[in-house]
Amino acid sequence: MIEVRFHGRGGQGAVTSAELMARAAIGGGKYAQAFPSFGPERRGAPVTAFLRISETPIKVREKVYAPDVVVVLDPSIMNVTKVDAGLKDGGVLVINSAKPAAELRKSFGFKQKMATIDALRIALEELEAPITNTVMMGALSKVAQVATPEQVRGPLEERFGPGLAPKNLRAFERAYEAAKAEG
Amino acid sequence: MSAPKGKSDSARAIGLEVSLAIAEAVKLAEAEVVAAYPITPQTHIVEHLSELVANGELTAEYVPVESEQSAMSACIGAAAAGARTFTSTSSQGLLLMAEMLYIASILRLPIVMAMVNRAISGPINIWNDHSDAMSVRDCGWIQVFAETGQEAVDLTIMSFRIAEDPGVLLPLIVNLDGFTLSHFIEPVILPEAAEVRRFLPPYETAHKLDIQNPLSLGALGGPEIYTEARRALDLALTGAKPRIQRVFDDFAKVFGRQYKLVETYRTEGAETILVTMGSISETAMTAVDEMREAGQKVGLVRLRLWRPFPVEEFRAAVAGAKNLAVIDRAMILGFPEGPVATEIRALLYHEKNRPHMTNFILGLGGRDVPRSHFKHIVERVRELGASGRQGRYELVGVLE
């Protein structure tokens, strides 16, 4: 079982990311669950969402305390939240940042593997909006080997409709091709 | 669910938010009237139902009432006219509706309600526990608790069949944990519409308001009849138990998923048994698996049916245990134990070989319930059992 924790801000799509990844995994014949850290929804406030993907039925509903992967949708979150809390020793951080991994490692003391991607630039180019969630889904899918572009196509089409789905799929694919864990 | 999910199931499953899946189940059941008032965390169920009605996927009367008291009043009117009727609420909404719940049961109206369990304020809290369900324990409705999204869907469909059974004719509450079940995206199999229609034919009853055949519903019950009326309701509710299991069995024949009133998990040879209700049961199962792997003789008993209480089934399920750890998700203020534990202790009073029993209260107002809680509970109940000490409830995960 792979356990993922997403960090973002209200309105950035952290919860949607977890949901779409779960739906893609279930559509691909796996077991999955996604859920937000529940609370009154406020745009801009730090938000956490959780995702589990497994080959066997998932019989647990506790929060994810020891994730295999942490996805950071908004780099400013790292200044207010210890995003690597509980991350397994062999785990990986997937971070939206234009900065190189080594620089973030120095600033925040991250010990595990890291994959950084300039999701904001890809989002602005592909979606013409600073919404990074589908880009980060692409990076997560590649780094953690949890979904292929083909598997997310259906959930993206259902969620975004014929107008926006192709753009989101392109954003996903660009991150899927570029993302690489290091360290 | 007693049988593990097979691969063939996973192929048919779709990833869906449990709230939406319940609305889809109500659509499959072809409810004719939905009257509801939105309240967190029930909102997604009734929002989706109003969409389904608005876009013509469900041919029903959707009554957007101005309060929960009105929601239940409208449901009572609709069911009294012979319509298949659904509503849903949570917490404070339930309290506002409470007055009418007692009327629905004495009128023997087969209304189905999804109660998305949420703590009762105060302090103001929108998160999950069972204090709302426990506040209407004695309202005369059949009450079940769902553990998973699949079970919430299946119970919703079965509930109409149980409630409308001419030998039952009682309203029914499907309890499901707010957020930790209602807002999870997880694999759910939505049954085929044609199969549901065969399993659940349209609701036909002679027990309805009809201008061609006038009858009175809700007449005054003075001192000369009130006692007999209450006894009749109690007998009806208690007598529903075998019929509920029969519907579960019929459901298994058509859809392949077998449910029981009380479920056991790895209780063979268990010295210590945990007792749970609702969605924490899955986390408890994983905790039991881990404890069994470490050589501990631990099992789990889950109550699916809460009203009528499955007395015989529960006694059989816990027979032979040395220690019982009964878990509550609500308190009885001013009493030494929570509501589930109080009832179980009363049932065990007549047993010759009573196990040691301690009540553990946890997961109040949305406090997370991790596996470690169950491991702590097992250790603690063993310790108390060995020492022969009997105290009041213990709070798990409380900050001192």
HADDOCK unambig.tbl for C-alpha pairs under 7 A between the chains (distance, minus, plus):
assign (segid A and resid 19 and name CA) (segid B and resid 185 and name CA) 6.36 0.50 0.50
assign (segid A and resid 22 and name CA) (segid B and resid 15 and name CA) 6.72 0.50 0.50
assign (segid A and resid 23 and name CA) (segid B and resid 15 and name CA) 4.59 0.50 0.50
assign (segid A and resid 26 and name CA) (segid B and resid 14 and name CA) 6.19 0.50 0.50
assign (segid A and resid 26 and name CA) (segid B and resid 15 and name CA) 5.69 0.50 0.50
assign (segid A and resid 26 and name CA) (segid B and resid 187 and name CA) 6.38 0.50 0.50
assign (segid A and resid 27 and name CA) (segid B and resid 14 and name CA) 6.24 0.50 0.50
assign (segid A and resid 29 and name CA) (segid B and resid 10 and name CA) 5.89 0.50 0.50
assign (segid A and resid 29 and name CA) (segid B and resid 11 and name CA) 5.47 0.50 0.50
assign (segid A and resid 31 and name CA) (segid B and resid 187 and name CA) 6.69 0.50 0.50
assign (segid A and resid 32 and name CA) (segid B and resid 186 and name CA) 5.95 0.50 0.50
assign (segid A and resid 32 and name CA) (segid B and resid 187 and name CA) 6.91 0.50 0.50
assign (segid A and resid 33 and name CA) (segid B and resid 184 and name CA) 6.57 0.50 0.50
assign (segid A and resid 33 and name CA) (segid B and resid 185 and name CA) 5.34 0.50 0.50
assign (segid A and resid 33 and name CA) (segid B and resid 186 and name CA) 4.60 0.50 0.50
assign (segid A and resid 34 and name CA) (segid B and resid 184 and name CA) 5.83 0.50 0.50
assign (segid A and resid 34 and name CA) (segid B and resid 185 and name CA) 5.07 0.50 0.50
assign (segid A and resid 34 and name CA) (segid B and resid 186 and name CA) 6.86 0.50 0.50
assign (segid A and resid 35 and name CA) (segid B and resid 183 and name CA) 6.55 0.50 0.50
assign (segid A and resid 35 and name CA) (segid B and resid 184 and name CA) 5.05 0.50 0.50
assign (segid A and resid 35 and name CA) (segid B and resid 185 and name CA) 6.46 0.50 0.50
assign (segid A and resid 59 and name CA) (segid B and resid 282 and name CA) 4.83 0.50 0.50
assign (segid A and resid 59 and name CA) (segid B and resid 283 and name CA) 5.86 0.50 0.50
assign (segid A and resid 59 and name CA) (segid B and resid 286 and name CA) 6.16 0.50 0.50
assign (segid A and resid 60 and name CA) (segid B and resid 282 and name CA) 5.39 0.50 0.50
assign (segid A and resid 60 and name CA) (segid B and resid 283 and name CA) 4.10 0.50 0.50
assign (segid A and resid 60 and name CA) (segid B and resid 286 and name CA) 6.58 0.50 0.50
assign (segid A and resid 61 and name CA) (segid B and resid 180 and name CA) 6.76 0.50 0.50
assign (segid A and resid 61 and name CA) (segid B and resid 280 and name CA) 6.97 0.50 0.50
assign (segid A and resid 61 and name CA) (segid B and resid 283 and name CA) 5.77 0.50 0.50
assign (segid A and resid 62 and name CA) (segid B and resid 283 and name CA) 6.90 0.50 0.50
assign (segid A and resid 62 and name CA) (segid B and resid 368 and name CA) 6.31 0.50 0.50
assign (segid A and resid 62 and name CA) (segid B and resid 369 and name CA) 5.88 0.50 0.50
assign (segid A and resid 62 and name CA) (segid B and resid 370 and name CA) 4.93 0.50 0.50
